[in-house]
């Protein structure tokens, strides 16, 4: 049993307002379901960011203004689907760079390296396994210029104070003039955002319910998943999507392995996810608060998403 997982789950479910950390969505099955989410027609972020990196690779590289060999350090590359287009452009233009994907999983890094080397034999790739910040401490402060990639809109999953703290840590492990390309979901028609969460096949609901299944399996709990529903709403006034699991009746869940019992009231909520959508002034403010300046916002044709290029001051 993962003690940290158990502690975080119990802490969240015994709080006055119950919650579960969204980072625990991604067990093997959760990761597979998220791949399904990214294929949904309603889920625009993946296609929007893919468009940016496919069609504006040259403009992104030109804006770096690096005059010597550089590193591309990616925080959480996943399957490398989106990043491939940027790497493909660089290799085709024989630009001198080294790609350093960072992932906590050694296996994920090996799979990514094999796939990329097959498709881009001339690519210089040096995967790094471990925690983002520990790896960055080792490689971020060397003399070679760095472009950090933090794609996918992940920054929007952090509350503002945590997002600022994370960006400050990134900044602290960069040299003056280093760049950060950060994916950020943009404010848009609220209906478009609503539809991305209430997909017609209920995949997003299944993604959330899977967290209860994981808790049952790993912590020997007895959540009855049919007694929970999924609810999500977008507040266009502050740009925040919040997602919840809803207890459909008064019920008790036993954590046999831990010897803990947790009660749920009818209609009680478990907060599972935050997803913040930004406007241009919020992007500028976030950059200033974390000692960056915004060089350029690269957007898709619908202006649904931006890969924002920041420079360390």
Buried (B, 14 or more C-beta within 10 A) or exposed (E): EEEEBBEBBBEBBEEEEBBBBBEBBBBEBBBEBBEBBBEBEBBBBBBBBBBBBBEBBEEBBEBBEBEEEBBBBBBBBBBBBBBBBBBBBBBEEEEEBBBBBBBEEEEBBEBBBEBBEEEBEEBBBEBBBBEBBEBBEEBBEEEBBBBBBBBBBBBBBBEBEEBBEBBEBBBBBBEEEBBBBBBBBBBBEBEEBBBBBBBEEEBBBBBBBBBBBBBBEBBEBEBEBEBBBBBBBBEEEEBBBBBBBBBBEEBEBBBEEBEBEBEBEEEBBBBBBBBBBBEBEBBBBBBEEBBBEBBBBBBBEBEBBBBBBBBBE
